[in-house]
Amino acid sequence: MPISIGNITINDPVILAPMSGVTDMPFRKLVKQFGAGLVVSEMIASRAMIMETRQSLQKCAFSEIEEPISVQLAGCDPEVMAEAAKLNEDKGAKIIDINFGCPVKKVVGGNAGSALMKDEMLAARIMEATVKAVNVPVTVKMRTGWDALHRNAPNLAKIAEDCGVKMLTVHGRTRCQMYDGEADWKFIRNVKEAVSIPVIANGDIKTLEDAVRALEESGADGIMIGRGAYGKPWLPSQAAHYIKTGERLRDPSLSEQLTIILTHYDEMLEHYGIEGGVRMARKHLGWYSSGLYGSAEFRSRINRLTDPNEVKAMVVSYYEPLLAAHAA
């Protein structure tokens, strides 16, 4: 089920969602190495991007293994969004994604993210300016609408297609739902029927069964996995394989997982530096341990450590008895 995004084709219909504080370069590399069709950067504020702040440059850093590079931008000023998009194209981005979906107060309060679903005229100006500014495909990620009474995603999708946007991703919740309730995959079918460009279903896809059901209910061309990939960078590739073949790929063994975790940890230290790397790694280490014996205590202890060597030693000491018990 290849998906064409303008002149770019991704062979697998499973995409890693952009998630602030999660989908940094070390995590995206892991997910891509396992075989996801596409990975998307963390959301980057467009104004910070054109000012080239340290944080924005860190967020848009990428590895060649991630190709084609997709960078997500957020903002409410068409000219600034266009300039930020061009800057990322010049840095090697092959796809520019516009964020019309982020529900958090800080972003919405700045009239960006899902707040733009309330202002279709401004949203259109942003999309038009961004599409005109770059020679690479522009995509959009949105929600079903602002609230239950204003689920205007199908209409905004039509506007996006008219503006030259090449793919849409729809999270099956309104902004006012935040992450409460359940994603409405069936509503996404309304978006799919409104446009001819690819539509991707997003929200609550945490298992292989979820992946198939989301596709069936939405009629979408592919799926985007977000929180379901926490601690499971192999899930998107498993989902892609399951969708194509109906075959379940096994999770990596505990021994393989330990190798993955330690490699991920070392790359986070390299990417962020020692202090920032340890701070950012703690949540990932906690997610990896989810469901394992003693994981709550492990998370509690790891969150108190600041020395990188002590963190690594604790990870190894936590997994060693689990490996021994598994071997027995």
BALOBA-1460 file (C-alpha; in Angstrom, 3 decimals):
// residues 328
<rec num="1" residu="m" x="0.000" y="0.000" z="0.000"/>
<rec num="2" residu="p" x="2.438" y="2.698" z="-1.147"/>
<rec num="3" residu="i" x="1.403" y="6.312" z="-0.504"/>
<rec num="4" residu="s" x="2.282" y="9.113" z="-2.914"/>
<rec num="5" residu="i" x="2.970" y="12.477" z="-1.285"/>
<rec num="6" residu="g" x="3.437" y="14.709" z="-4.272"/>
<rec num="7" residu="n" x="6.556" y="13.386" z="-5.988"/>
<rec num="8" residu="i" x="7.545" y="11.257" z="-2.975"/>
<rec num="9" residu="t" x="6.404" y="7.684" z="-2.487"/>
<rec num="10" residu="i" x="6.547" y="5.914" z="0.855"/>
<rec num="11" residu="n" x="6.265" y="2.156" z="0.549"/>
<rec num="12" residu="d" x="4.685" y="1.378" z="3.914"/>
<rec num="13" residu="p" x="1.436" y="3.045" z="5.050"/>
<rec num="14" residu="v" x="2.561" y="3.580" z="8.646"/>
<rec num="15" residu="i" x="3.975" y="6.908" z="9.832"/>
<rec num="16" residu="l" x="5.503" y="7.921" z="13.160"/>
<rec num="17" residu="a" x="3.597" y="10.925" z="14.525"/>
<rec num="18" residu="p" x="5.367" y="14.162" z="15.420"/>
<rec num="19" residu="m" x="5.441" y="14.342" z="19.242"/>
<rec num="20" residu="s" x="7.082" y="17.164" z="21.203"/>
<rec num="21" residu="g" x="9.800" y="15.907" z="23.483"/>
<rec num="22" residu="v" x="9.610" y="12.416" z="21.979"/>
<rec num="23" residu="t" x="10.296" y="12.225" z="18.250"/>
<rec num="24" residu="d" x="13.764" y="13.685" z="18.339"/>
<rec num="25" residu="m" x="16.476" y="12.434" z="15.982"/>
<rec num="26" residu="p" x="17.639" y="9.496" z="18.159"/>
<rec num="27" residu="f" x="14.106" y="8.103" z="18.453"/>
<rec num="28" residu="r" x="13.225" y="8.721" z="14.798"/>
<rec num="29" residu="k" x="16.377" y="6.895" z="13.692"/>
<rec num="30" residu="l" x="15.383" y="3.858" z="15.744"/>
<rec num="31" residu="v" x="11.850" y="3.781" z="14.378"/>
<rec num="32" residu="k" x="13.060" y="4.238" z="10.814"/>
<rec num="33" residu="q" x="15.679" y="1.497" z="11.193"/>
<rec num="34" residu="f" x="12.934" y="-0.931" z="12.150"/>
<rec num="35" residu="g" x="11.104" y="-0.039" z="8.936"/>
<rec num="36" residu="a" x="8.467" y="2.686" z="9.384"/>
<rec num="37" residu="g" x="7.300" y="4.248" z="6.144"/>
<rec num="38" residu="l" x="7.908" y="7.816" z="7.318"/>
<rec num="39" residu="v" x="8.973" y="9.592" z="10.500"/>
<rec num="40" residu="v" x="8.146" y="13.217" z="11.301"/>
<rec num="41" residu="s" x="10.106" y="15.688" z="13.416"/>
<rec num="42" residu="e" x="8.907" y="17.226" z="16.633"/>
<rec num="43" residu="m" x="6.751" y="20.317" z="16.182"/>
<rec num="44" residu="i" x="8.993" y="23.349" z="15.635"/>
<rec num="45" residu="a" x="7.762" y="26.880" z="16.227"/>
<rec num="46" residu="s" x="8.158" y="28.731" z="12.928"/>
<rec num="47" residu="r" x="9.367" y="31.980" z="14.493"/>
<rec num="48" residu="a" x="11.977" y="30.145" z="16.575"/>
<rec num="49" residu="m" x="13.049" y="28.383" z="13.393"/>
<rec num="50" residu="i" x="13.793" y="31.560" z="11.456"/>
<rec num="51" residu="m" x="15.644" y="32.911" z="14.493"/>
<rec num="52" residu="e" x="17.573" y="29.621" z="14.448"/>
<rec num="53" residu="t" x="17.393" y="29.120" z="18.185"/>
<rec num="54" residu="r" x="19.476" y="26.293" z="19.622"/>
<rec num="55" residu="q" x="16.369" y="24.282" z="20.433"/>
<rec num="56" residu="s" x="14.820" y="24.678" z="16.983"/>
<rec num="57" residu="l" x="18.044" y="23.640" z="15.268"/>
<rec num="58" residu="q" x="18.268" y="20.622" z="17.565"/>
<rec num="59" residu="k" x="14.708" y="19.628" z="16.686"/>
<rec num="60" residu="c" x="15.270" y="19.869" z="12.930"/>
<rec num="61" residu="a" x="18.569" y="17.956" z="12.990"/>
<rec num="62" residu="f" x="18.257" y="14.715" z="11.083"/>
<rec num="63" residu="s" x="20.120" y="11.618" z="9.970"/>
<rec num="64" residu="e" x="20.253" y="10.350" z="6.391"/>
<rec num="65" residu="i" x="18.605" y="7.107" z="7.495"/>
<rec num="66" residu="e" x="15.376" y="9.075" z="8.053"/>
<rec num="67" residu="e" x="14.970" y="9.989" z="4.381"/>
<rec num="68" residu="p" x="12.654" y="11.381" z="3.212"/>
<rec num="69" residu="i" x="12.952" y="14.018" z="5.944"/>
<rec num="70" residu="s" x="9.614" y="15.428" z="7.141"/>
<rec num="71" residu="v" x="9.696" y="18.530" z="9.348"/>
<rec num="72" residu="q" x="6.612" y="19.805" z="11.170"/>
<rec num="73" residu="l" x="6.135" y="23.551" z="11.671"/>
<rec num="74" residu="a" x="3.646" y="25.475" z="13.801"/>
<rec num="75" residu="g" x="2.699" y="29.137" z="13.700"/>
<rec num="76" residu="c" x="0.025" y="31.646" z="12.791"/>
<rec num="77" residu="d" x="1.864" y="34.104" z="10.532"/>
<rec num="78" residu="p" x="1.820" y="33.035" z="6.853"/>
<rec num="79" residu="e" x="5.029" y="34.890" z="5.989"/>
<rec num="80" residu="v" x="6.922" y="33.459" z="8.958"/>
<rec num="81" residu="m" x="5.645" y="29.945" z="8.228"/>
<rec num="82" residu="a" x="6.732" y="30.308" z="4.603"/>
<rec num="83" residu="e" x="10.199" y="31.507" z="5.583"/>
<rec num="84" residu="a" x="10.617" y="28.705" z="8.122"/>
<rec num="85" residu="a" x="9.507" y="26.153" z="5.525"/>
<rec num="86" residu="k" x="12.028" y="27.441" z="2.981"/>
<rec num="87" residu="l" x="14.776" y="27.387" z="5.598"/>
<rec num="88" residu="n" x="14.068" y="23.732" z="6.351"/>
<rec num="89" residu="e" x="13.938" y="22.864" z="2.678"/>
<rec num="90" residu="d" x="17.380" y="24.427" z="2.311"/>
<rec num="91" residu="k" x="18.584" y="22.267" z="5.221"/>
<rec num="92" residu="g" x="17.420" y="19.092" z="3.490"/>
<rec num="93" residu="a" x="13.765" y="18.599" z="4.408"/>
<rec num="94" residu="k" x="11.877" y="16.702" z="1.705"/>
<rec num="95" residu="i" x="8.407" y="17.257" z="3.221"/>
<rec num="96" residu="i" x="7.011" y="20.189" z="5.227"/>
<rec num="97" residu="d" x="4.151" y="19.370" z="7.590"/>
<rec num="98" residu="i" x="1.898" y="22.112" z="8.982"/>
<rec num="99" residu="n" x="0.490" y="21.673" z="12.477"/>
<rec num="100" residu="f" x="-3.220" y="22.419" z="12.775"/>
<rec num="101" residu="g" x="-3.691" y="19.794" z="15.473"/>
<rec num="102" residu="c" x="-1.717" y="20.561" z="18.616"/>
<rec num="103" residu="p" x="-4.251" y="21.074" z="21.444"/>
<rec num="104" residu="v" x="-2.002" y="22.352" z="24.243"/>
<rec num="105" residu="k" x="-2.874" y="25.683" z="25.806"/>
<rec num="106" residu="k" x="0.446" y="27.399" z="25.091"/>
<rec num="107" residu="v" x="0.199" y="26.679" z="21.361"/>
<rec num="108" residu="v" x="-3.536" y="27.340" z="21.018"/>
<rec num="109" residu="g" x="-3.168" y="30.534" z="23.049"/>
<rec num="110" residu="g" x="-0.762" y="31.801" z="20.403"/>
<rec num="111" residu="n" x="-3.428" y="31.183" z="17.735"/>
<rec num="112" residu="a" x="-1.489" y="28.216" z="16.343"/>
<rec num="113" residu="g" x="-2.040" y="24.455" z="16.288"/>
<rec num="114" residu="s" x="-5.682" y="23.416" z="16.481"/>
<rec num="115" residu="a" x="-6.771" y="27.032" z="17.090"/>
<rec num="116" residu="l" x="-6.389" y="27.494" z="13.333"/>
<rec num="117" residu="m" x="-9.283" y="25.121" z="12.731"/>
<rec num="118" residu="k" x="-11.483" y="27.970" z="13.984"/>
<rec num="119" residu="d" x="-10.097" y="30.366" z="11.366"/>
<rec num="120" residu="e" x="-10.247" y="28.700" z="7.974"/>
<rec num="121" residu="m" x="-9.292" y="31.885" z="6.134"/>
<rec num="122" residu="l" x="-6.060" y="32.272" z="8.094"/>
<rec num="123" residu="a" x="-5.402" y="28.539" z="7.792"/>
<rec num="124" residu="a" x="-5.764" y="28.861" z="4.023"/>
<rec num="125" residu="r" x="-3.347" y="31.797" z="3.880"/>
<rec num="126" residu="i" x="-0.790" y="29.800" z="5.872"/>
<rec num="127" residu="m" x="-1.109" y="26.796" z="3.576"/>
<rec num="128" residu="e" x="-0.956" y="28.911" z="0.410"/>
<rec num="129" residu="a" x="2.130" y="30.793" z="1.580"/>
<rec num="130" residu="t" x="3.925" y="27.627" z="2.653"/>
<rec num="131" residu="v" x="3.154" y="25.734" z="-0.557"/>
<rec num="132" residu="k" x="4.366" y="28.658" z="-2.682"/>
<rec num="133" residu="a" x="7.560" y="29.041" z="-0.656"/>
<rec num="134" residu="v" x="8.955" y="25.555" z="-1.221"/>
<rec num="135" residu="n" x="9.508" y="23.030" z="-3.992"/>
<rec num="136" residu="v" x="8.803" y="20.032" z="-1.769"/>
<rec num="137" residu="p" x="5.408" y="18.556" z="-0.813"/>
<rec num="138" residu="v" x="3.488" y="20.226" z="2.002"/>
<rec num="139" residu="t" x="1.274" y="18.135" z="4.279"/>
<rec num="140" residu="v" x="-1.100" y="19.064" z="7.103"/>
<rec num="141" residu="k" x="-1.954" y="17.415" z="10.411"/>
<rec num="142" residu="m" x="-5.270" y="18.413" z="11.967"/>
<rec num="143" residu="r" x="-7.998" y="17.293" z="14.351"/>
<rec num="144" residu="t" x="-11.637" y="16.623" z="13.510"/>
<rec num="145" residu="g" x="-12.463" y="20.164" z="14.613"/>
<rec num="146" residu="w" x="-12.409" y="22.532" z="17.556"/>
<rec num="147" residu="d" x="-15.290" y="20.937" z="19.471"/>
<rec num="148" residu="a" x="-18.185" y="18.523" z="18.951"/>
<rec num="149" residu="l" x="-20.328" y="21.256" z="17.370"/>
<rec num="150" residu="h" x="-17.623" y="22.376" z="14.952"/>
<rec num="151" residu="r" x="-16.057" y="19.313" z="13.339"/>
<rec num="152" residu="n" x="-14.976" y="21.050" z="10.164"/>
<rec num="153" residu="a" x="-12.077" y="18.806" z="9.151"/>
<rec num="154" residu="p" x="-13.736" y="17.775" z="5.852"/>
<rec num="155" residu="n" x="-14.153" y="21.407" z="4.800"/>
<rec num="156" residu="l" x="-10.654" y="22.392" z="5.873"/>
<rec num="157" residu="a" x="-9.359" y="19.353" z="4.008"/>
<rec num="158" residu="k" x="-10.973" y="20.620" z="0.772"/>
<rec num="159" residu="i" x="-9.363" y="24.014" z="1.326"/>
<rec num="160" residu="a" x="-6.013" y="22.329" z="1.933"/>
<rec num="161" residu="e" x="-6.262" y="20.346" z="-1.299"/>
<rec num="162" residu="d" x="-7.141" y="23.515" z="-3.221"/>
<rec num="163" residu="c" x="-4.075" y="25.204" z="-1.692"/>
<rec num="164" residu="g" x="-1.809" y="22.468" z="-3.025"/>
<rec num="165" residu="v" x="-1.368" y="20.382" z="0.115"/>
<rec num="166" residu="k" x="-0.383" y="16.822" z="-0.840"/>
<rec num="167" residu="m" x="-1.464" y="14.753" z="2.197"/>
<rec num="168" residu="l" x="-3.622" y="15.139" z="5.298"/>
<rec num="169" residu="t" x="-3.415" y="13.456" z="8.676"/>
<rec num="170" residu="v" x="-6.452" y="13.571" z="10.936"/>
<rec num="171" residu="h" x="-6.379" y="12.836" z="14.654"/>
<rec num="172" residu="g" x="-9.831" y="11.495" z="15.468"/>
<rec num="173" residu="r" x="-10.566" y="13.897" z="18.318"/>
<rec num="174" residu="t" x="-11.574" y="17.533" z="18.596"/>
<rec num="175" residu="r" x="-9.307" y="20.040" z="20.267"/>
<rec num="176" residu="c" x="-11.607" y="20.266" z="23.273"/>
<rec num="177" residu="q" x="-11.293" y="16.525" z="23.835"/>
<rec num="178" residu="m" x="-7.523" y="16.888" z="24.189"/>
<rec num="179" residu="y" x="-6.638" y="13.196" z="24.656"/>
<rec num="180" residu="d" x="-9.794" y="12.192" z="26.521"/>
<rec num="181" residu="g" x="-12.398" y="9.767" z="25.246"/>
<rec num="182" residu="e" x="-11.746" y="7.697" z="22.141"/>
<rec num="183" residu="a" x="-10.515" y="8.673" z="18.708"/>
<rec num="184" residu="d" x="-13.364" y="8.662" z="16.170"/>
<rec num="185" residu="w" x="-11.837" y="6.827" z="13.229"/>
<rec num="186" residu="k" x="-15.198" y="6.603" z="11.474"/>
<rec num="187" residu="f" x="-15.430" y="10.399" z="11.232"/>
<rec num="188" residu="i" x="-12.114" y="10.446" z="9.355"/>
<rec num="189" residu="r" x="-13.941" y="8.717" z="6.487"/>
<rec num="190" residu="n" x="-15.744" y="12.036" z="5.907"/>
<rec num="191" residu="v" x="-12.390" y="13.664" z="5.286"/>
<rec num="192" residu="k" x="-11.272" y="10.857" z="2.987"/>
<rec num="193" residu="e" x="-14.446" y="11.229" z="0.922"/>
<rec num="194" residu="a" x="-14.004" y="15.000" z="0.659"/>
<rec num="195" residu="v" x="-10.596" y="14.969" z="-1.058"/>
<rec num="196" residu="s" x="-8.540" y="13.021" z="-3.575"/>
<rec num="197" residu="i" x="-5.166" y="13.392" z="-1.836"/>
<rec num="198" residu="p" x="-3.997" y="10.741" z="0.679"/>
<rec num="199" residu="v" x="-5.555" y="10.834" z="4.140"/>
<rec num="200" residu="i" x="-3.899" y="9.311" z="7.191"/>
<rec num="201" residu="a" x="-5.788" y="8.188" z="10.316"/>
<rec num="202" residu="n" x="-4.306" y="9.018" z="13.720"/>
<rec num="203" residu="g" x="-5.254" y="8.573" z="17.367"/>
<rec num="204" residu="d" x="-5.397" y="5.608" z="19.774"/>
<rec num="205" residu="i" x="-3.517" y="3.216" z="17.494"/>
<rec num="206" residu="k" x="-1.641" y="1.144" z="20.055"/>
<rec num="207" residu="t" x="-1.924" y="-2.442" z="18.810"/>
<rec num="208" residu="l" x="-1.827" y="-4.312" z="15.520"/>
<rec num="209" residu="e" x="-5.580" y="-4.819" z="15.748"/>
<rec num="210" residu="d" x="-6.024" y="-1.069" z="16.235"/>
<rec num="211" residu="a" x="-4.012" y="-0.450" z="13.073"/>
<rec num="212" residu="v" x="-6.247" y="-2.638" z="10.934"/>
<rec num="213" residu="r" x="-9.473" y="-1.383" z="12.505"/>
<rec num="214" residu="a" x="-8.436" y="2.266" z="12.099"/>
<rec num="215" residu="l" x="-7.878" y="1.671" z="8.391"/>
<rec num="216" residu="e" x="-11.164" y="-0.177" z="7.972"/>
<rec num="217" residu="e" x="-13.283" y="2.353" z="9.844"/>
<rec num="218" residu="s" x="-11.666" y="5.450" z="8.349"/>
<rec num="219" residu="g" x="-11.107" y="4.264" z="4.802"/>
<rec num="220" residu="a" x="-7.776" y="6.089" z="5.094"/>
<rec num="221" residu="d" x="-4.718" y="5.445" z="2.966"/>
<rec num="222" residu="g" x="-2.503" y="4.836" z="5.973"/>
<rec num="223" residu="i" x="-2.129" y="5.296" z="9.694"/>
<rec num="224" residu="m" x="-0.001" y="7.426" z="11.986"/>
<rec num="225" residu="i" x="1.149" y="6.002" z="15.314"/>
<rec num="226" residu="g" x="1.934" y="8.341" z="18.202"/>
<rec num="227" residu="r" x="1.757" y="7.360" z="21.868"/>
<rec num="228" residu="g" x="1.507" y="3.675" z="20.941"/>
<rec num="229" residu="a" x="5.191" y="3.815" z="19.995"/>
<rec num="230" residu="y" x="6.293" y="4.899" z="23.483"/>
<rec num="231" residu="g" x="8.887" y="2.312" z="24.472"/>
<rec num="232" residu="k" x="8.111" y="0.326" z="21.305"/>
<rec num="233" residu="p" x="10.043" y="1.820" z="18.393"/>
<rec num="234" residu="w" x="9.410" y="-1.452" z="16.551"/>
<rec num="235" residu="l" x="5.594" y="-1.065" z="16.600"/>
<rec num="236" residu="p" x="5.187" y="0.984" z="13.381"/>
<rec num="237" residu="s" x="7.121" y="-1.591" z="11.363"/>
<rec num="238" residu="q" x="5.157" y="-4.436" z="12.975"/>
<rec num="239" residu="a" x="1.921" y="-2.656" z="12.068"/>
<rec num="240" residu="a" x="3.039" y="-2.153" z="8.463"/>
<rec num="241" residu="h" x="3.908" y="-5.842" z="8.152"/>
<rec num="242" residu="y" x="0.638" y="-6.932" z="9.752"/>
<rec num="243" residu="i" x="-1.416" y="-4.705" z="7.460"/>
<rec num="244" residu="k" x="0.286" y="-6.171" z="4.378"/>
<rec num="245" residu="t" x="0.489" y="-9.833" z="5.365"/>
<rec num="246" residu="g" x="-1.665" y="-10.526" z="8.440"/>
<rec num="247" residu="e" x="1.473" y="-11.939" z="10.041"/>
<rec num="248" residu="r" x="2.588" y="-10.872" z="13.504"/>
<rec num="249" residu="l" x="6.256" y="-10.062" z="13.845"/>
<rec num="250" residu="r" x="7.581" y="-10.888" z="17.298"/>
<rec num="251" residu="d" x="8.806" y="-8.176" z="19.636"/>
<rec num="252" residu="p" x="12.578" y="-8.055" z="20.032"/>
<rec num="253" residu="s" x="13.792" y="-10.426" z="22.744"/>
<rec num="254" residu="l" x="14.710" y="-8.948" z="26.132"/>
<rec num="255" residu="s" x="18.360" y="-9.256" z="25.181"/>
<rec num="256" residu="e" x="17.725" y="-7.426" z="21.916"/>
<rec num="257" residu="q" x="15.678" y="-4.807" z="23.727"/>
<rec num="258" residu="l" x="18.529" y="-4.126" z="26.138"/>
<rec num="259" residu="t" x="20.877" y="-3.549" z="23.200"/>
<rec num="260" residu="i" x="18.305" y="-1.204" z="21.611"/>
<rec num="261" residu="i" x="17.847" y="0.702" z="24.868"/>
<rec num="262" residu="l" x="21.565" y="1.182" z="25.498"/>
<rec num="263" residu="t" x="22.147" y="2.324" z="21.915"/>
<rec num="264" residu="h" x="19.226" y="4.742" z="22.171"/>
<rec num="265" residu="y" x="20.559" y="6.046" z="25.491"/>
<rec num="266" residu="d" x="24.067" y="6.661" z="24.109"/>
<rec num="267" residu="e" x="22.637" y="8.507" z="21.106"/>
<rec num="268" residu="m" x="20.523" y="10.732" z="23.349"/>
<rec num="269" residu="l" x="23.615" y="11.678" z="25.353"/>
<rec num="270" residu="e" x="25.401" y="12.510" z="22.113"/>
<rec num="271" residu="h" x="22.456" y="14.512" z="20.755"/>
<rec num="272" residu="y" x="21.619" y="16.537" z="23.870"/>
<rec num="273" residu="g" x="24.821" y="16.467" z="25.888"/>
<rec num="274" residu="i" x="25.189" y="14.719" z="29.248"/>
<rec num="275" residu="e" x="22.767" y="16.732" z="31.391"/>
<rec num="276" residu="g" x="20.072" y="17.158" z="28.758"/>
<rec num="277" residu="g" x="20.513" y="13.609" z="27.502"/>
<rec num="278" residu="v" x="19.974" y="12.053" z="30.916"/>
<rec num="279" residu="r" x="16.942" y="14.245" z="31.525"/>
<rec num="280" residu="m" x="15.356" y="13.377" z="28.180"/>
<rec num="281" residu="a" x="16.245" y="9.684" z="28.407"/>
<rec num="282" residu="r" x="14.499" y="9.001" z="31.709"/>
<rec num="283" residu="k" x="11.002" y="8.899" z="30.223"/>
<rec num="284" residu="h" x="12.094" y="6.626" z="27.383"/>
<rec num="285" residu="l" x="13.764" y="4.250" z="29.829"/>
<rec num="286" residu="g" x="10.554" y="4.168" z="31.842"/>
<rec num="287" residu="w" x="8.479" y="3.448" z="28.741"/>
<rec num="288" residu="y" x="10.771" y="0.598" z="27.694"/>
<rec num="289" residu="s" x="10.273" y="-1.066" z="31.092"/>
<rec num="290" residu="s" x="6.468" y="-0.830" z="31.000"/>
<rec num="291" residu="g" x="4.862" y="-4.192" z="31.709"/>
<rec num="292" residu="l" x="8.038" y="-5.793" z="33.011"/>
<rec num="293" residu="y" x="8.438" y="-7.060" z="36.547"/>
<rec num="294" residu="g" x="9.397" y="-4.299" z="38.980"/>
<rec num="295" residu="s" x="9.008" y="-1.542" z="36.388"/>
<rec num="296" residu="a" x="7.353" y="0.928" z="38.777"/>
<rec num="297" residu="e" x="10.261" y="0.744" z="41.212"/>
<rec num="298" residu="f" x="12.749" y="0.953" z="38.357"/>
<rec num="299" residu="r" x="11.109" y="4.133" z="37.025"/>
<rec num="300" residu="s" x="11.070" y="5.677" z="40.476"/>
<rec num="301" residu="r" x="14.767" y="5.004" z="40.975"/>
<rec num="302" residu="i" x="15.901" y="5.991" z="37.496"/>
<rec num="303" residu="n" x="14.121" y="9.338" z="37.774"/>
<rec num="304" residu="r" x="16.270" y="10.259" z="40.756"/>
<rec num="305" residu="l" x="19.593" y="9.700" z="38.997"/>
<rec num="306" residu="t" x="21.607" y="12.383" z="37.221"/>
<rec num="307" residu="d" x="24.956" y="10.675" z="36.606"/>
<rec num="308" residu="p" x="24.963" y="9.102" z="33.112"/>
<rec num="309" residu="n" x="27.072" y="6.132" z="34.161"/>
<rec num="310" residu="e" x="24.816" y="5.406" z="37.121"/>
<rec num="311" residu="v" x="21.782" y="5.523" z="34.834"/>
<rec num="312" residu="k" x="23.337" y="3.031" z="32.422"/>
<rec num="313" residu="a" x="24.452" y="0.770" z="35.275"/>
<rec num="314" residu="m" x="20.928" y="0.742" z="36.702"/>
<rec num="315" residu="v" x="19.438" y="-0.157" z="33.338"/>
<rec num="316" residu="v" x="21.812" y="-3.103" z="33.005"/>
<rec num="317" residu="s" x="21.281" y="-4.236" z="36.603"/>
<rec num="318" residu="y" x="17.498" y="-4.087" z="36.088"/>
<rec num="319" residu="y" x="17.518" y="-6.180" z="32.937"/>
<rec num="320" residu="e" x="20.130" y="-8.769" z="33.955"/>
<rec num="321" residu="p" x="17.880" y="-10.724" z="36.370"/>
<rec num="322" residu="l" x="14.993" y="-10.484" z="33.900"/>
<rec num="323" residu="l" x="17.222" y="-11.973" z="31.219"/>
<rec num="324" residu="a" x="18.380" y="-14.724" z="33.571"/>
<rec num="325" residu="a" x="14.806" y="-15.580" z="34.553"/>
<rec num="326" residu="h" x="13.761" y="-15.634" z="30.916"/>
<rec num="327" residu="a" x="16.659" y="-17.939" z="29.992"/>
<rec num="328" residu="a" x="15.757" y="-20.325" z="32.826"/>
